[in-house]
Amino acid sequence: MTGALSGPARAHALGFDAVALAGGRPGDVGRAAADGLGVLLDLPAGGFEPWLEAGVVGFCCEAAHERPPASWKRLITGARGRYPETLFLAFTYGAAPAMVAGLSECGFDAAASSSCWWDFRAAWIDEDAARVAALGEVIALTEPPSGPRPGTERARRRALMLAAHYAPLWMMTLGFEAGIEAEVVAVNARRREQPELFAGPPARLVSAPGAEVTVLARGSRGAPRLVLAVNPNPDEASALPAEAVLLGIGGAGGTLGGFKRSSQHDRCRLIGETGQAPLRESSNQASFGAAS
C-alpha cells in the first residue's frame, strides 16, 4: 500500500493507491473512491459502522498505545465480524517498548515506524523496526506527523527515498511533494511494477552506525533485493567504498557485481571498478535493485 494523507484527486495524480481522510462525512468516501483510491479514515470517536457501509477500507489508529489492548481486540474483532477485510493501522509514537509490545495480539494489520525521525546514523532504527513489525507490516512516513518538515528540496528528496524504499508500506502528507512531484510519481510506479522488491520486512542497517555513508538492505543477508545508500550529511559530498556494502550483504572483493544502478536521474553511482561511489552534494541518495 502507498498512501497519501488527504486530497484524493492529488493523491491519485501522484500514483498513490489509498488516501487517508482526517474526518468529514461518510459521503466524502464515495467522492474519494471515485478517483480509484482506497479510503482510510482516522478512527472516529463515535460508531464506525456508517463509514464501513460507505466503503472505508480501514482506520488509522492514532496513539494506539493509549487504549487498553483488550479494547482494541474487541473493536477489531467486532468490525471484522461484518467487514472481514477492514484494515487497522497503529500509530504509537512516543510509546514505551512494553506498551507497543502489548498491542501485538490485537489484530493490527500494520504499524508506523519512527524512521521519519531517524538521523541516518543511529543504530536504533533496527530496534524500532523489530518492535513495530511485531504488530503488523511496517509503514514508513516521509516526515513526523507533527513536523517539522524537511526544509529544503534536497532534504525532502532524501526523506522520500528513505520512506518509499525502507518498508513494505509508505505514507506521505500531501504538500510534501512540492518540487519533487516527478520523483513521487516515479517511485509509486516502481512499487507497482516491481512489488517483489518492497515486500517483506523493512530494510536493515548494513553500514556501521555513524558511517560517512549509510547503507541499508532489504531481503536476505546473502541475497538482498534492494540496497539503499544515503549520505547522512546533505551539505557535503561523501564516498562509499564498495567493501562497505559487500561485507554487509554477503559479497566479497572490490566490485558490486550482481547489482545494477536503477536511479533514473543519475543521483549516485556505485562504481565497482574503482571501489568508490561518489555521492554528490546535489544528489545524495540512490537505490539499487538486484540484477536479474
MIMI-47645 format. One record per residue (C-alpha): residue number from 0; x, y negated, z negated; residue in three letters. Coordinates in Angstrom, 1 decimal, always signed. Each point is the difference from the previous one (the first is absolute). Layout:
 seq      X      Y      Z type
 NUM      X      Y      Z  ALA
...
//
This chain:
 seq      X      Y      Z type
   0   +0.0   +0.0   +0.0  MET
   1   +1.1   -3.5   +0.8  THR
   2   -2.1   -2.6   -1.8  GLY
   3   -0.4   -3.8   +0.1  ALA
   4   -1.4   -1.9   -2.9  LEU
   5   -3.1   -1.9   +1.3  SER
   6   -0.6   -1.5   +3.5  GLY
   7   -1.5   +2.8   +2.2  PRO
   8   +0.5   -1.5   +3.4  ALA
   9   +3.6   -1.0   -0.7  ARG
  10   +0.8   +3.4   -1.5  ALA
  11   -1.3   +1.7   +3.1  HIS
  12   +2.1   -2.2   +2.3  ALA
  13   +3.1   +0.8   -2.0  LEU
  14   -0.6   +3.7   +0.3  GLY
  15   -1.2   +1.0   -3.5  PHE
  16   -2.5   +2.8   -0.4  ASP
  17   -1.5   -1.3   -3.2  ALA
  18   -0.9   -3.2   -1.7  VAL
  19   -0.4   -0.7   -3.8  ALA
  20   -2.7   -2.4   -1.0  LEU
  21   +0.2   -1.8   -3.3  ALA
  22   -3.8   -0.3   -0.3  GLY
  23   -3.0   -1.2   +1.9  GLY
  24   -3.2   +1.8   +0.8  ARG
  25   -0.7   +3.5   +1.3  PRO
  26   -1.0   -1.5   +3.3  GLY
  27   +3.6   -1.2   +0.5  ASP
  28   +1.1   +3.6   +0.4  VAL
  29   -1.8   +0.5   +3.3  GLY
  30   +1.6   -3.1   +1.5  ARG
  31   +3.5   +1.2   -1.0  ALA
  32   -0.7   +3.5   +1.2  ALA
  33   -1.1   -1.4   +3.4  ALA
  34   +3.7   -0.8   +0.6  ASP
  35   +0.7   +3.7   -0.3  GLY
  36   +1.5   -0.3   -3.5  LEU
  37   -0.5   +2.1   -3.1  GLY
  38   -1.2   -2.3   -2.8  VAL
  39   +1.5   +0.1   -3.5  LEU
  40   -1.4   -2.1   -2.9  LEU
  41   +1.2   -1.2   -3.3  ASP
  42   -1.9   +2.2   -2.5  LEU
  43   -3.1   -1.9   -0.8  PRO
  44   -1.0   -0.7   -3.6  ALA
  45   -3.6   +1.3   +0.7  GLY
  46   -1.1   +3.1   +1.8  GLY
  47   +1.8   +1.0   +3.1  PHE
  48   -2.8   +2.1   +1.5  GLU
  49   -1.1   -2.9   +2.4  PRO
  50   +3.5   -0.4   +1.2  TRP
  51   +0.4   +3.7   +0.8  LEU
  52   -3.3   +0.0   +1.8  GLU
  53   +1.2   -3.0   +2.0  ALA
  54   +3.0   +2.0   +1.2  GLY
  55   +2.9   -0.9   -2.3  VAL
  56   +2.6   +2.7   +0.2  VAL
  57   +1.7   -0.6   -3.3  GLY
  58   +0.9   -2.3   -2.9  PHE
  59   +3.0   -1.9   -1.2  CYS
  60   +0.2   +0.5   -3.8  CYS
  61   +2.0   -2.9   -1.4  GLU
  62   +1.6   +0.5   -3.5  ALA
  63   -1.1   +3.7   +0.1  ALA
  64   +2.1   +0.6   -3.1  HIS
  65   -2.3   -2.2   -2.1  GLU
  66   -2.9   +2.4   +0.4  ARG
  67   +0.0   +3.3   -1.9  PRO
  68   +0.9   +3.0   +2.2  PRO
  69   -3.2   +1.8   -1.0  ALA
  70   -2.0   -2.9   +1.3  SER
  71   +1.8   +0.1   +3.3  TRP
  72   -0.5   +3.7   +0.3  LYS
  73   -3.8   -0.3   -0.5  ARG
  74   -0.3   -2.9   +2.4  LEU
  75   +2.0   +1.6   +2.8  ILE
  76   -1.7   +3.4   -0.4  THR
  77   -3.4   -1.7   +0.1  GLY
  78   +0.8   -2.0   +3.1  ALA
  79   +1.3   +3.1   +1.9  ARG
  80   -3.0   +2.0   -1.0  GLY
  81   -2.0   -1.9   +2.6  ARG
  82   +2.8   -1.5   +2.1  TYR
  83   +2.8   +2.6   +0.1  PRO
  84   +2.4   -2.0   +2.1  GLU
  85   +0.0   -3.1   -2.2  THR
  86   +3.6   -1.3   -0.6  LEU
  87   +1.2   -1.4   -3.3  PHE
  88   +3.2   -2.0   +0.0  LEU
  89   +1.7   -0.7   -3.3  ALA
  90   +2.0   -3.2   -0.8  PHE
  91   +1.9   +0.2   -3.3  THR
  92   +2.4   -2.9   +0.1  TYR
  93   +1.6   -0.7   -3.4  GLY
  94   -1.2   +3.3   -1.5  ALA
  95   +2.3   +2.0   -2.3  ALA
  96   +1.1   +3.3   +1.6  PRO
  97   -2.1   +2.0   -2.5  ALA
  98   -3.2   -1.9   +1.0  MET
  99   +0.7   +0.7   +3.7  VAL
 100   +0.6   +3.7   -0.8  ALA
 101   -3.4   +0.1   -1.8  GLY
 102   -1.8   -0.7   +3.3  LEU
 103   +1.5   +3.0   +1.9  SER
 104   -3.0   +2.2   -0.4  GLU
 105   -2.7   -2.5   +0.7  CYS
 106   -0.2   +0.7   +3.8  GLY
 107   +1.5   -3.1   +1.5  PHE
 108   +0.9   +0.4   +3.7  ASP
 109   +2.9   -2.6   +0.0  ALA
 110   +1.7   -2.5   -2.2  ALA
 111   +2.1   -3.1   +0.6  ALA
 112   +3.7   +0.0   -0.7  SER
 113   +2.0   -2.9   -1.4  SER
 114   +2.2   -0.1   +3.1  SER
 115   -1.1   -3.6   +0.8  CYS
 116   +1.9   -1.1   -3.1  TRP
 117   +3.2   +1.9   +0.8  TRP
 118   +3.2   -2.0   +0.5  ASP
 119   +1.3   +2.5   +2.6  PHE
 120   +2.8   +1.0   -2.5  ARG
 121   -1.4   +1.5   -3.2  ALA
 122   -0.3   +3.8   -0.6  ALA
 123   -3.5   -0.3   -1.6  TRP
 124   -1.7   +0.3   +3.4  ILE
 125   +0.3   +3.8   -0.1  ASP
 126   -1.3   +0.2   -3.5  GLU
 127   -3.0   -2.1   +0.9  ASP
 128   -0.7   +2.1   +3.1  ALA
 129   -0.1   +3.2   -2.1  ALA
 130   -2.4   -1.5   -2.5  ARG
 131   -2.4   -1.4   +2.6  VAL
 132   +0.2   +3.2   +2.2  ALA
 133   -1.4   +2.0   -3.0  ALA
 134   -3.3   -1.9   +0.6  LEU
 135   -0.3   +0.4   +3.8  GLY
 136   +1.5   -1.2   +3.2  GLU
 137   +2.2   -3.0   -0.5  VAL
 138   -0.9   -3.5   +1.3  ILE
 139   +2.5   -2.7   +0.8  ALA
 140   -0.9   -3.6   +0.0  LEU
 141   +1.8   -2.8   +1.8  THR
 142   -0.2   -2.4   -2.9  GLU
 143   -1.0   -0.1   -3.7  PRO
 144   -3.8   -0.5   -0.2  PRO
 145   +0.3   -3.1   -2.1  SER
 146   +3.1   -1.4   +1.8  GLY
 147   +2.4   -1.3   +0.7  PRO
 148   +0.0   +0.5   +3.8  ARG
 149   +3.4   +0.3   +1.7  PRO
 150   +0.9   -3.6   +0.9  GLY
 151   +1.6   +0.4   +3.4  THR
 152   -0.9   +1.8   +3.2  GLU
 153   +3.2   +2.1   -0.4  ARG
 154   -0.9   +1.1   -3.5  ALA
 155   -3.5   +0.9   +1.2  ARG
 156   +1.5   +2.2   +2.7  ARG
 157   +2.1   +1.8   -2.5  ARG
 158   -3.0   +0.5   -2.3  ALA
 159   -2.1   +1.2   +2.9  LEU
 160   +2.7   +2.5   +1.1  MET
 161   +0.1   +1.5   -3.5  LEU
 162   -3.8   +0.2   -0.6  ALA
 163   -0.8   +1.4   +3.4  ALA
 164   +2.6   +2.7   -0.1  HIS
 165   +0.4   +0.8   -3.7  TYR
 166   -3.2   +2.0   -0.7  ALA
 167   -2.8   +1.9   +1.7  PRO
 168   -2.3   -2.9   -0.5  LEU
 169   +0.5   -3.7   +0.1  TRP
 170   -2.1   -3.2   -0.5  MET
 171   +0.6   -3.6   +0.9  MET
 172   -1.9   -3.2   -1.1  THR
 173   -1.1   -1.8   +3.1  LEU
 174   +2.0   -3.2   +0.4  GLY
 175   +3.3   +1.8   -0.8  PHE
 176   +0.4   +0.7   +3.7  GLU
 177   +0.4   -3.7   +1.1  ALA
 178   +2.8   -0.2   +2.5  GLY
 179   +0.6   +3.8   +0.0  ILE
 180   -3.3   +1.2   +1.5  GLU
 181   +1.8   +1.9   +2.8  ALA
 182   +1.9   +2.0   -2.6  GLU
 183   -3.1   +0.9   -1.9  VAL
 184   -1.8   +1.2   +3.2  VAL
 185   +3.1   +2.0   +1.0  ALA
 186   +0.4   +1.8   -3.3  VAL
 187   -3.7   +0.9   -0.1  ASN
 188   +0.2   +1.4   +3.5  ALA
 189   +3.0   +2.0   -0.9  ARG
 190   -1.8   +1.5   -3.1  ARG
 191   -2.9   +1.0   +2.3  ARG
 192   +2.3   +1.5   +2.7  GLU
 193   +2.4   +1.8   -2.4  GLN
 194   -1.9   +0.8   -3.1  PRO
 195   +2.4   +2.9   -0.9  GLU
 196   +2.7   -2.6   -0.8  LEU
 197   -2.1   -1.5   -2.7  PHE
 198   -1.8   +2.9   -1.6  ALA
 199   +1.1   +1.4   -3.4  GLY
 200   +1.9   -1.4   -2.9  PRO
 201   +1.4   -3.6   +0.0  PRO
 202   +3.6   -0.8   +0.9  ALA
 203   +2.7   +0.8   -2.4  ARG
 204   +3.0   -2.1   -0.7  LEU
 205   +3.1   +1.4   +1.8  VAL
 206   +2.6   -2.7   -0.7  SER
 207   +1.3   -0.8   -3.4  ALA
 208   -1.9   -2.5   -2.1  PRO
 209   +1.4   -3.5   +0.7  GLY
 210   +1.6   +1.0   +3.3  ALA
 211   +0.8   -2.6   +2.6  GLU
 212   -2.5   +1.6   +2.4  VAL
 213   -2.9   +2.0   -1.4  THR
 214   -0.9   +3.2   +1.8  VAL
 215   -3.2   +2.0   -0.6  LEU
 216   -1.1   +3.2   +1.7  ALA
 217   -3.3   +1.9   +0.3  ARG
 218   -0.3   +3.7   +0.5  GLY
 219   +2.3   +2.8   -1.3  SER
 220   +3.5   -0.8   -1.0  ARG
 221   +1.5   +2.2   +2.7  GLY
 222   -2.3   -1.1   +2.8  ALA
 223   -1.6   -3.4   -0.7  PRO
 224   -2.7   -1.3   +2.4  ARG
 225   +0.6   -3.7   -0.5  LEU
 226   +3.0   -2.1   -1.3  VAL
 227   -0.4   -3.6   -1.0  LEU
 228   +3.0   -2.3   -0.4  ALA
 229   -0.6   -3.4   -1.7  VAL
 230   +2.4   -2.8   -0.8  ASN
 231   -0.9   -1.1   -3.6  PRO
 232   +1.4   -3.4   +0.6  ASN
 233   -1.9   -1.8   +2.7  PRO
 234   +2.5   -2.8   +0.2  ASP
 235   +3.2   +1.9   +0.8  GLU
 236   +1.0   +2.6   +2.5  ALA
 237   +1.0   +3.5   -1.2  SER
 238   +1.6   +3.0   +1.5  ALA
 239   -1.2   +3.6   -0.6  LEU
 240   +2.6   +2.8   +0.2  PRO
 241   -1.5   +3.1   +1.7  ALA
 242   +1.1   +2.1   -2.9  GLU
 243   -2.3   -1.9   -2.3  ALA
 244   -2.9   +1.5   +1.9  VAL
 245   +1.4   +3.4   +0.8  LEU
 246   +0.9   +1.0   -3.5  LEU
 247   -3.5   -0.7   -1.2  GLY
 248   -1.9   +1.8   +2.8  ILE
 249   +2.1   +3.1   +0.4  GLY
 250   +2.3   -1.0   +2.8  GLY
 251   +3.7   -0.1   +0.3  ALA
 252   +2.7   -1.8   +1.9  GLY
 253   +0.1   -3.5   +1.4  GLY
 254   -2.9   -0.1   +2.4  THR
 255   -3.7   -0.2   -0.2  LEU
 256   -0.8   +2.8   +2.3  GLY
 257   -3.6   +1.2   -0.1  GLY
 258   -1.4   -3.5   -0.4  PHE
 259   -1.0   -2.5   +2.5  LYS
 260   -0.6   -3.7   -0.4  ARG
 261   -3.7   -0.8   +0.2  SER
 262   -0.1   -3.7   -0.6  SER
 263   -1.6   -1.7   +3.0  GLN
 264   +1.6   -3.3   -0.7  HIS
 265   +3.6   +1.1   -0.6  ASP
 266   -0.1   -1.1   -3.6  ARG
 267   +2.7   +2.4   -1.1  CYS
 268   +2.4   +2.4   +1.6  ARG
 269   +1.4   +3.1   -1.6  LEU
 270   +3.1   +0.6   +2.0  ILE
 271   +1.4   +3.5   -0.5  GLY
 272   +3.1   -0.5   +2.0  GLU
 273   +1.4   -2.7   -2.3  THR
 274   -1.7   +1.3   -3.2  GLY
 275   -1.3   -3.5   -0.6  GLN
 276   -3.5   -1.5   +0.3  ALA
 277   -0.1   -3.8   +0.3  PRO
 278   -3.1   -1.5   -1.6  LEU
 279   -0.2   -3.6   +1.1  ARG
 280   -1.2   -2.8   -2.2  GLU
 281   -2.9   -0.7   +2.4  SER
 282   -1.0   +3.6   +0.2  SER
 283   +0.5   +2.0   -3.2  ASN
 284   -1.9   +3.2   +0.3  GLN
 285   -0.7   +2.9   +2.3  ALA
 286   -1.7   +3.4   -0.1  SER
 287   +1.3   +3.1   +1.7  PHE
 288   -2.1   +3.0   +1.0  GLY
 289   +1.6   +3.4   +0.3  ALA
 290   +0.8   +0.8   +3.6  ALA
 291   -2.0   +2.7   +1.6  SER
//
